[in-house]
Each structure stands twice: as structure tokens, then as C-alpha cells.
Amino acid sequence: MSPNQQPVGWQLLLALALSASGGCDKPQPTARQLAYRQATTAHYHPDLVNRPPETQPAESRPADFQFGARGAGSPVMVVNGEPVSVADVLEPMIEDLAAKAKGLSEAAYRDYLTQRIIEQTGLEISRVLIYQEARKTFPDKAGEVFAKEADKFVQEVVNARFGGVFARYEAHLKALDLTLADVKERAKRQMMVSQFLHERFKPLVQNPSRAELLKYYHEHEADFTTPEKAELFLIEVPLSVELKKPLGQATDAERAAARERALAQVRRAREEIESGVPFADVARQYSKGLQAALGGAVGEISPGSLTRHWAKAAEVLFTLEEGELSEPIDAGESIFLVRCGKKTPARRAGFEQSQEQIIRRLMDDQFSEMQRKYLTSLEAKATIQRRHEFMVAVFAAAPRPARFEARGRDEERGTRNP
């Protein structure tokens, strides 16, 4: 949290407010109870249904985790006596993981999932450790203030994600074995943590000296530089359109013939533009690609902002003068014609103009470093049980690639109907 921001509402901590958690005023389940409940919950543990957790060797690491492995790990981690469930770590990232499981290759998703689990487990440990310190500081009546702020936060979530309908939100929580009270309590805890950190470290943050500001400015000049920009007008004839099928399905001869037809069209388009016909009219007639219906007006871009075969068109754009027209460009998958519109040269903000931004950054850095050292000291003194085995359980409970998801459904059906 920046020392210049309001303490209540720190985004990083409040993002955890959707995680499952016990309340301050109701009894916490014991580690044994929580482990049993999580180990027999099919929603979070499809690999653990009627299967006892297995402890992984202490020397193994998350990089060794494999989808479909039978080792279930421990469904609970205990931080200074306080149980942390798989849901606590998994819920804040469940939607993102589900999307990544569908969109990434199995290897890429495994790497992504492993990194997220390591980060989120560490974040959850930090949350618990700071909360345990924070609740020693605030009087009981302060809970009422945090509860009101938590109510506001939940209302914002309902408005933003569920159209303001609480019933839809509660149905969503029920599917995740959560209640509205759980979410509100979680949000209240995070606000208490945020306020605690703000009050503890803000007074210690010092204004940087002018020498420090200058040093930062010179070491990060790129951060204060606006890159060159240019308006891109584009006529594109994709070879696949000429072929009426994907390039991979065409023979070499077919691709060569399609390339010649596309080049011929782009050359005719260029001749018409040079004869005085407006670029937009020619683009609507000949272009079959990006922004054709808008007369080929792609808009203002900077170097490197376009990828794939369009990158070549962008590269040529920045070699042209304002109003200049390119020769036909063969980018492999498409033939292009590029016209350069208005160009804006690169511009660097001066030191005096950048001072306020640099001050904020350096003070934020101080604040973050103080928190890092504080957390390191808390963790050094903490008793954290079954951390690695717990991460094995989170890995097993996370959304899996399609082939393992299908296997999990088959196993569950087999368990229920032997």
C-alpha cells in the first residue's frame, strides 16, 4: 500500500476478501476438522474423494508436481495455530485458473499454476501473520468501523460482478461452499490488516532527497519517455482469403498463385490512390483485413505494438514520412499497403515535471521494503506446519487441463456408483 493512499481499500489485500475464512467471533474449526471437511469436499478436491491425504516427501518441490498424481498432500496448513484451508488459497484465483486451464498448453498451465500457488500461499501466510498482530492493536469497537467498510466492499462486488443482485452473488458463494458472512468477515480482516500496516509504517516513510530523485530519474529515463507514434492506414489482402481455405491446407503452387493475385490487387490499389482516389475509398474496395470497413484506419500506434504478420506493416510505417505511401509489403500470410498519417515524435518529460511521480514511487518503495522486512521477521518467528504438503493439495484441487478433468469426473462417478 502506498503511504499516500487511504489505508482502507488496499487492492492487493482486499482481493483476498473473496477467500473462505472463519469469523472473528465464531469458533474456528480445528485443524483436524478442517482437514476432514476439505478432504471430503469434491468441489475443491476432485482427487481426494474417499481418498486419504498422502504426505509428500519433505525434499520434493512444487516444480515436481504432476497433474493426475495420486499424492494429495495436506488439505490444511497451520500458521501459528490458525488453520488455512485450500479454499483460502484457491478461491481468489479460481476463475483465472479455470480460464488458463482451457487456454494454455498443459506444460504452460502447469508452470503458471505452480507459480500462482507459491505466490498465493505466501500471500495467505502473510495475511494471517499480520492479522494476528493487528488484532492485538485495535480495540474491540474498531471492528464496527471495519465491518461497515466491509459491507461497502461487498456491495461494490455485487454491483460490479452480479448486476447489483445479492441473490446471484449468494448463489455464486454457495457453489464455492462460502457464505455472505464469511466474505464480509474476510473483508473486515483485510481492512484491519491494511489499517495496521498504514499506521505502523507511514510515519517512518521519509521524503527522498533531491539527489535521490535525480539518480532515479537518470536510471529510469525510459519510464518518463513517451515513444514515437504514427497513424496507420492499412490495406491488407490475406492469402487465405484468396485461397478460400487456411494456408496450411494449400499446396506450394496454390500459395504461390494466391500470392500473385494478392500482389496484383495491392498494386492496383496503390495506382488508384496515386491517381487521386481517397485512401479510405480504395481500402473499402480492396482491403479484406484489419479495419477494412473503416477505410483501413487502424489508429495511432507505437513501435512494437503490433504482432504476428502485422508487425512487418508497423515496421514499415515508421520508415515513412507523413502522408507517404509504401510499396506492396509481402508479410508471408498477407500482402499489405501502408500509408503513414500524422507522426508524433518521442518525447521525454523533464526532471522538474517528473518529480512528483518520482517522489511517490520512492516513497512507495520505502513502504514496500518496510513491509517486506516486517513480514520476513514475522515468518522467521512463526510456526508454519505442512506448508509444502498443503501446496500439493492446492495443486490437486485446482482446475486441471481437459484430459485430467474428464478423468476426475469418471473417477467420481466410479466412487459413487461402484
C-alpha positions in Angstrom: 0.0 0.0 0.0 1.3 3.4 -0.9 1.7 5.6 2.2 -0.2 8.3 0.2 -3.3 6.1 -0.3 -6.2 5.6 2.0 -5.5 2.6 4.4 -8.9 1.1 3.9 -9.2 -0.5 0.5 -5.7 -1.6 -0.3 -6.3 -3.5 -3.6 -3.8 -6.3 -3.1 -5.1 -7.2 0.3 -8.8 -6.7 -0.5 -8.5 -9.0 -3.4 -8.3 -11.7 -0.8 -11.7 -10.7 0.6 -13.5 -13.3 -1.5 -11.5 -16.1 0.1 -13.2 -18.5 2.6 -12.5 -17.9 6.2 -13.8 -18.3 9.7 -15.1 -15.3 11.6 -13.5 -13.4 14.4 -16.5 -14.0 16.7 -17.3 -17.6 15.8 -15.2 -20.6 16.8 -12.5 -21.6 14.3 -12.6 -25.2 13.2 -9.8 -27.3 14.5 -7.1 -28.4 12.0 -8.4 -31.9 12.2 -12.0 -30.9 11.5 -11.0 -28.6 8.6 -8.7 -31.2 7.1 -11.5 -33.8 7.1 -14.0 -31.3 5.7 -11.7 -30.2 2.8 -10.5 -33.7 2.1 -14.1 -34.9 1.5 -15.3 -31.9 -0.5 -15.5 -32.9 -4.1 -15.8 -29.3 -5.3 -12.3 -28.4 -4.1 -10.7 -31.8 -4.0 -11.8 -33.9 -7.0 -8.7 -36.1 -6.5 -9.4 -36.6 -2.8 -12.9 -38.1 -2.8 -12.8 -41.0 -0.4 -9.1 -41.0 -0.6 -6.9 -40.2 2.5 -4.3 -37.4 2.0 -0.8 -38.6 1.4 2.2 -36.6 2.7 4.8 -35.8 0.1 8.5 -36.2 0.8 9.8 -33.0 2.5 12.6 -32.7 -0.1 10.1 -32.5 -3.0 9.3 -29.1 -4.5 6.3 -27.6 -6.4 8.2 -28.0 -9.6 7.9 -31.7 -9.2 4.1 -31.6 -9.1 2.3 -33.5 -11.9 -1.3 -33.5 -13.0 -3.1 -36.7 -12.1 -0.6 -37.6 -9.4 -2.2 -39.6 -6.5 -0.4 -37.7 -3.8 -2.9 -35.5 -2.3 -0.8 -33.7 0.3 -2.4 -32.0 3.3 -5.8 -30.2 2.9 -4.8 -27.8 5.7 -1.8 -25.6 6.6 -1.5 -24.3 10.2 0.0 -20.8 10.7 0.8 -20.1 14.4 -2.1 -22.4 15.3 -4.6 -20.9 12.8 -5.8 -23.3 10.1 -5.6 -22.2 6.5 -7.8 -24.2 4.0 -7.3 -25.0 0.4 -10.3 -22.7 -0.3 -8.4 -19.8 1.3 -5.6 -20.0 -1.2 -7.5 -21.3 -4.2 -10.7 -19.2 -4.3 -9.1 -15.8 -5.1 -7.6 -17.2 -8.3 -10.1 -20.0 -9.2 -11.7 -18.1 -12.1 -8.3 -17.1 -13.6 -7.0 -20.7 -13.2 -10.1 -22.2 -14.9 -9.6 -19.9 -17.9 -5.9 -20.6 -18.1 -6.5 -24.4 -17.9 -8.6 -24.1 -21.1 -6.4 -21.6 -22.9 -2.8 -22.8 -22.2 -0.9 -25.9 -23.1 -0.6 -28.5 -20.3 3.0 -27.6 -19.7 2.5 -23.9 -19.8 -0.5 -24.2 -17.5 1.4 -26.4 -15.0 4.2 -23.8 -14.8 1.6 -21.0 -14.4 -0.4 -22.9 -11.7 2.8 -23.7 -9.7 3.9 -20.1 -9.6 0.4 -18.8 -8.6 0.2 -21.4 -5.8 3.6 -20.4 -4.4 2.7 -16.7 -4.6 -0.9 -17.1 -3.2 0.2 -19.4 -0.4 2.9 -16.9 0.6 0.3 -14.1 0.5 -2.1 -16.1 2.7 0.6 -16.7 5.2 1.4 -13.0 5.3 -2.2 -12.2 5.7 -2.6 -14.5 8.7 0.6 -13.3 10.4 -0.2 -9.6 10.1 -3.8 -10.1 11.2 -2.6 -11.9 14.3 -0.5 -8.8 15.1 -3.2 -6.4 14.1 -5.9 -7.8 16.3 -3.6 -7.1 19.3 -3.6 -3.4 18.4 -7.2 -2.4 17.7 -9.9 -2.1 20.4 -13.0 -4.2 20.0 -15.1 -1.3 19.0 -12.9 -0.7 15.9 -14.4 -3.9 14.5 -17.7 -2.0 13.9 -15.9 0.5 11.6 -14.2 -2.2 9.7 -17.5 -4.1 9.4 -19.2 -1.1 7.8 -16.4 -0.8 5.3 -16.6 -4.5 4.6 -20.3 -4.1 3.8 -19.4 -1.3 1.3 -16.8 -3.5 -0.3 -19.2 -6.4 -0.7 -21.8 -4.1 -2.2 -19.3 -2.9 -4.8 -18.5 -6.6 -5.7 -22.2 -7.3 -6.1 -22.7 -4.2 -8.3 -19.7 -4.8 -10.5 -20.0 -8.6 -11.0 -23.6 -9.5 -10.3 -25.6 -6.6 -11.6 -26.4 -5.5 -8.0 -28.4 -8.7 -7.3 -27.4 -10.2 -4.0 -29.3 -13.4 -4.7 -27.0 -14.1 -7.6 -23.9 -13.4 -5.5 -25.1 -15.7 -2.7 -25.7 -18.5 -5.3 -22.2 -18.0 -6.5 -20.8 -18.2 -3.0 -22.9 -21.3 -2.2 -21.3 -23.1 -5.2 -18.0 -22.4 -3.5 -19.1 -23.5 -0.1 -19.0 -19.9 1.2 -21.5 -17.7 2.9 -22.0 -13.9 2.7 -21.0 -13.7 6.4 -17.7 -15.5 5.5 -16.9 -12.9 2.8 -17.8 -10.0 5.0 -15.6 -11.3 7.8 -12.8 -11.8 5.4 -13.1 -8.3 4.0 -13.1 -6.9 7.6 -9.9 -8.7 8.4 -8.2 -7.4 5.4 -9.2 -3.8 6.2 -7.9 -4.3 9.7 -4.6 -5.5 8.2 -4.4 -2.6 5.8 -5.1 0.0 8.6 -2.5 -1.7 10.8 0.2 -1.5 8.2 -0.6 2.0 7.3 -0.4 3.2 10.9 2.7 1.2 11.6 4.8 2.3 8.7 3.5 5.6 7.2 5.2 7.7 9.9 8.5 6.1 9.0 8.5 6.9 5.3 10.8 9.8 4.6 10.7 12.3 1.7 13.6 11.4 -0.7 16.4 14.0 -1.2 16.8 15.8 -4.5 20.0 13.8 -5.2 17.9 10.6 -4.8 15.3 12.0 -7.2 17.9 12.9 -9.8 19.5 9.5 -9.5 16.2 7.7 -10.0 15.3 9.9 -13.0 18.5 9.2 -14.8 18.3 5.5 -14.1 14.7 5.2 -15.3 14.7 7.6 -18.3 12.6 5.2 -20.3 9.8 5.4 -17.7 9.5 9.2 -18.4 9.7 8.9 -22.2 6.6 8.8 -24.5 7.5 6.6 -27.5 7.2 7.8 -31.1 3.7 7.3 -32.6 2.2 7.3 -36.0 -1.2 6.9 -37.5 -1.5 3.6 -39.5 -3.7 3.3 -42.6 -3.7 -0.2 -44.0 -4.8 -2.2 -46.9 -4.5 -5.9 -46.4 -5.2 -8.9 -48.7 -4.7 -12.2 -46.7 -3.6 -15.1 -48.8 -6.2 -17.3 -47.0 -8.9 -15.2 -48.4 -7.6 -15.7 -51.9 -7.3 -19.4 -51.3 -10.7 -19.6 -49.6 -9.0 -22.0 -47.1 -6.2 -21.9 -44.5 -2.7 -21.6 -45.7 -1.7 -24.9 -44.2 -4.2 -26.7 -46.3 -2.8 -25.3 -49.6 -0.1 -26.7 -51.8 3.0 -24.7 -52.6 1.7 -24.0 -56.1 -1.7 -22.8 -54.7 0.0 -20.5 -52.2 2.3 -19.0 -54.9 -0.7 -18.3 -57.2 -2.6 -16.7 -54.3 0.4 -14.5 -53.5 0.5 -13.2 -57.1 -3.2 -12.4 -57.1 -2.9 -10.6 -53.8 0.1 -8.6 -55.0 -1.8 -7.7 -58.2 -4.7 -6.3 -56.1 -2.5 -4.3 -53.9 -0.6 -2.8 -56.9 -4.0 -1.8 -58.4 -5.0 -0.2 -55.1 -1.7 1.7 -55.0 -2.2 3.0 -58.5 -5.7 4.3 -57.7 -4.5 6.1 -54.6 -1.7 7.7 -56.6 -4.2 8.8 -59.2 -6.1 10.8 -56.6 -8.8 8.3 -55.2 -9.0 8.7 -51.4 -7.2 6.0 -49.5 -10.4 5.2 -47.5 -12.4 4.5 -50.6 -9.7 2.3 -52.1 -9.3 0.4 -48.8 -13.1 -0.3 -48.6 -12.9 -1.8 -52.1 -9.7 -3.8 -51.9 -8.8 -4.5 -48.3 -10.0 -7.7 -46.7 -8.3 -7.4 -43.4 -7.8 -5.1 -40.4 -10.3 -2.2 -40.3 -11.3 -2.6 -43.9 -14.8 -1.4 -43.3 -13.4 1.8 -41.7 -11.3 2.7 -44.7 -8.2 1.0 -43.3 -7.8 3.5 -40.4 -6.1 1.4 -37.7 -5.3 4.4 -35.5 -2.2 5.7 -33.8 0.4 3.0 -32.8 3.9 2.9 -31.4 6.8 0.7 -32.5 6.4 -2.9 -31.5 2.7 -2.6 -30.7 1.6 -4.9 -33.5 2.5 -8.6 -33.6 2.4 -11.5 -36.0 2.3 -10.6 -39.7 1.1 -7.1 -38.9 4.4 -6.4 -37.2 6.0 -6.0 -40.6 3.4 -3.4 -41.7 4.1 -1.5 -38.4 7.9 -1.7 -39.0 7.5 -0.2 -42.5 5.2 2.5 -41.1 7.9 4.1 -39.0 10.2 4.4 -42.1 7.7 6.6 -43.9 7.1 10.3 -43.7 3.6 11.8 -43.0 1.3 11.1 -46.0 3.8 8.8 -47.7 2.6 5.5 -49.2 4.6 2.3 -49.1 5.3 -0.2 -51.8 3.4 -3.6 -51.5 4.7 -5.4 -48.5 4.9 -9.2 -48.5 4.4 -10.4 -44.9 4.0 -14.1 -45.7 0.4 -14.5 -44.6 -0.8 -11.3 -46.2 0.1 -8.6 -48.7 -0.1 -5.0 -47.3 -0.1 -1.4 -48.4 0.6 1.1 -45.7 0.0 4.8 -45.6 1.5 6.9 -42.8 -0.7 9.5 -41.2 0.2 12.0 -38.5 3.5 11.3 -36.7 4.3 12.2 -33.2 8.0 12.1 -32.2 9.2 10.6 -29.0 9.2 12.9 -26.1 10.8 12.8 -22.6 9.3 14.6 -19.6 11.7 16.8 -17.8 13.0 16.2 -14.4 11.0 19.1 -12.8 7.9 17.8 -14.4 8.5 14.2 -13.2 9.5 15.0 -9.6 6.1 14.4 -8.0 5.8 11.0 -9.8 9.3 10.0 -8.7 8.6 11.0 -5.1 5.5 8.8 -5.0 7.5 5.9 -6.4 10.4 6.2 -4.0 8.0 6.5 -1.0 6.1 3.5 -2.2 9.3 1.6 -2.5 10.2 2.5 1.1 6.8 1.4 2.3 7.0 -1.9 0.5 10.5 -2.6 1.8 9.4 -1.9 5.3 6.6 -4.3 5.0 8.8 -6.9 3.4 11.3 -6.8 6.3 8.4 -6.9 8.8 6.9 -10.0 7.2 10.3 -11.6 7.0 10.7 -11.1 10.7 7.2 -12.4 11.5 7.7 -15.5 9.3 11.1 -16.2 10.9 9.4 -16.5 14.3 6.2 -18.2 13.1 5.3 -21.9 13.3 4.0 -23.0 9.9 3.0 -26.6 9.7 2.7 -28.7 6.5 3.3 -25.8 4.1 4.7 -27.9 1.2 2.2 -30.8 1.7 -0.6 -28.1 1.7 0.6 -26.7 -1.7 0.4 -30.3 -3.1 -3.2 -30.3 -2.0 -3.9 -26.9 -3.6 -2.3 -28.2 -6.8 -4.5 -31.3 -6.8 -7.6 -29.2 -6.1 -7.0 -26.6 -8.8 -8.7 -26.7 -12.2 -7.0 -29.2 -14.4 -6.4 -29.5 -18.2 -9.2 -31.1 -20.1 -7.9 -34.7 -20.2 -7.5 -34.7 -16.4 -10.8 -33.0 -15.8 -12.6 -35.8 -17.8 -10.6 -38.4 -15.8 -11.7 -36.8 -12.5 -15.4 -36.9 -13.5 -15.0 -40.6 -14.3 -13.3 -41.4 -11.0 -16.0 -39.5 -9.1 -18.8 -41.4 -10.9 -17.0 -44.7 -10.2 -16.7 -43.8 -6.5 -20.3 -43.0 -6.2 -21.5 -46.0 -8.3 -19.1 -48.9 -7.8 
